Amino acid sequence: MKSSIYDNQSEQDIIIIRRVAARIHRSGMVTPAIFFLELTKPLALIGSHAMIFFGPIINAFINTEGYYKAAELFEEPANVELLIREIEKLEDDLTHA
C-alpha cells in the first residue's frame, strides 16, 4: 500500500495547510515564500513560538481563528515541507493547465 504524505495529519491540519498554500499562491508570492520557508525550516519551532508570543497583539488587528492551530502545526519542519509541496502543487497545476 502506498503511503501518503498526509498520513500523520488530521483532516483539520490538511485543511489549514491547503488554505495557507492557496493564500500564498493567490498573493503571487510563490517564489519568495518557498525560498523563505526553505530557509527557515530548521527554525520552525522558534517561529512557532514567536507566533504564539505575538498572538495577543495580532489578535487586536485581525481575526485569529485558526492562528494558534497554525502556530502549533508549523512548529514541525515536516509540516513546513508539506506546505511547500502544496504551494508547488498549486503552481504546477496552474502552469500545466
Buried (B, 14 or more C-beta within 10 A) or exposed (E): EEEEEBEEBEEEBBEBBBEBBEEBBEEEBBEEBBEEBEEEBEEBEEBBEEBBEEEEEEEEEEEBEBBBBBBBBBBBBEBBBBBBBBBBEBBEEEEEE
